[in-house]
């Protein structure tokens, strides 16, 4: 039996990946891990874009993905920098303790 | 510029100039005010003279307020026999009183303010007389109320005067509210406010509605002309300076109600019920006020109740279907009542502001001019032949005899009482021994500015009624009957005089014999039939209870439940929403994600 891989398969994988990333963002306490989970969300989006691009014979999706990867790299750099600065300030990366937005 | 506008606006201009510019120059203020009203008098005389020639005297009306198709209110001037008669009365008697005021108010700190108010009043009164429609007359009606308030409370530093002004204004407001409703009701049926269109338009109005309209408009006259049950303000209004009482509360303003009734008589003529109401209110006022007048001790209050009673006569005459007779009596009454008030003013000034008649006495030697003119006024008021009051009162009584016998009895009784209290006033004030020798010794005749108007008004009171000139002027077809019965009625006031002479024509008169004869009734009369007490009770308990209810509703329902409920709801919502703000990024992300899911759900599934 030859398994035919359709757009739906990609999209389901992408959705699962996004949900996993979202769960990580919401549930994990370590800011570093949250950042990693965030990267997973971006990957899910990239996957969906590439899949659409392939199945619709359009090149724009792949162009988008390039942009997303480039900006994600920059974002990770900024994010990590913020994390380091935060750790220096608060001596912790546990987000439960980082609730200064309440005030 | 049309002379009628000059007549109307000269006093207003005078009031404005005095208030804004000449407060400090007292003599100039007085001259401006007197000049304004004398101009008015001259113009009135000119109109009177020109009325015979068939020229259009009334100025072109000015479209003042146009609200859509149905409501067009103009500001115009009526010039017909009725308004010209009233103009002559207002400006003629008014001029005399203005001039008299120069002497009476001499040395008063508010001299200029007084004359400004007098001019404002004159303007408002002339406005009423000249009005062409209900809205215009209502505006001037209220202006008269305001200027009356200002003048009654002229000595506002005296609490009783301030109270009296307030009372007059509020009591008048009650009547005016009825009048406003009547005018609106009339408009809803006929679609017009204009007096000239009334006769043609009211034919389509059902008689029942006309009765209501008449009764409501009559409310305005009840307030302004101080008829029972809204008469209580007039006696208190005597707190104002005496010339004010003469001008406003005897000659002109209180006559405005009667004038209004005559002006829209066509409305009443169409409704027998309204006429009946008017006649009885007038008759009852006449008798009630005359009976109260016999037991008063303040010279001005006696005259005030007398005014009420005479106004009752006029209103009764309108109600009996005789606006001509009413206007006749209005005119003569303006003459002799103004004269009496000014005479009383002379006495008051001579005795250094003493108003209690029991502290006067024997003044006829000291104040001969005042005495003789006062005597003429008093005899005219009592209706003695051949003075003015005789003719006009006869008109009314004979009319009553023809139309309504019970009212004739009431009117005759009033005539008797009138002569009686006039006699009492004369005997106590001018005859007998001086009861306050210290004050009476220094009494002397007032200056010529005060005696001249007295003489002028005395001449009018003597001649005002001769040959029925006034009724002929108003209605050339009028039949003036002076049957033998009319002269027989002369016995009534003579009897009144005789009774009062038997009681009071002594060296030291007092009320004791009458008090004994009347028994408990005297107490009732002396206490003015407890109208004030009744109203006080009503205000305290009925109106007070209503106010308490409103206060309760306001405090508990509106404030606590309405406004308080609203604020606490918002407050609670705010407190609840504050719990959402945890400061935890992850919960924000969670809610954000939830929001996206919800939106997606709605976009995709729905």
HADDOCK unambig.tbl for C-alpha pairs under 7 A between the chains (distance, minus, plus):
assign (segid A and resid 25 and name CA) (segid B and resid 586 and name CA) 6.99 0.50 0.50
assign (segid A and resid 26 and name CA) (segid B and resid 586 and name CA) 5.08 0.50 0.50
assign (segid A and resid 26 and name CA) (segid B and resid 589 and name CA) 6.71 0.50 0.50
assign (segid A and resid 26 and name CA) (segid B and resid 590 and name CA) 6.18 0.50 0.50
assign (segid A and resid 96 and name CA) (segid B and resid 584 and name CA) 6.53 0.50 0.50
assign (segid A and resid 99 and name CA) (segid B and resid 583 and name CA) 4.42 0.50 0.50
assign (segid A and resid 99 and name CA) (segid B and resid 584 and name CA) 5.18 0.50 0.50
assign (segid A and resid 100 and name CA) (segid B and resid 583 and name CA) 6.09 0.50 0.50
assign (segid A and resid 101 and name CA) (segid B and resid 583 and name CA) 4.41 0.50 0.50
assign (segid A and resid 102 and name CA) (segid B and resid 581 and name CA) 6.25 0.50 0.50
assign (segid A and resid 102 and name CA) (segid B and resid 582 and name CA) 5.54 0.50 0.50
assign (segid A and resid 102 and name CA) (segid B and resid 583 and name CA) 3.90 0.50 0.50
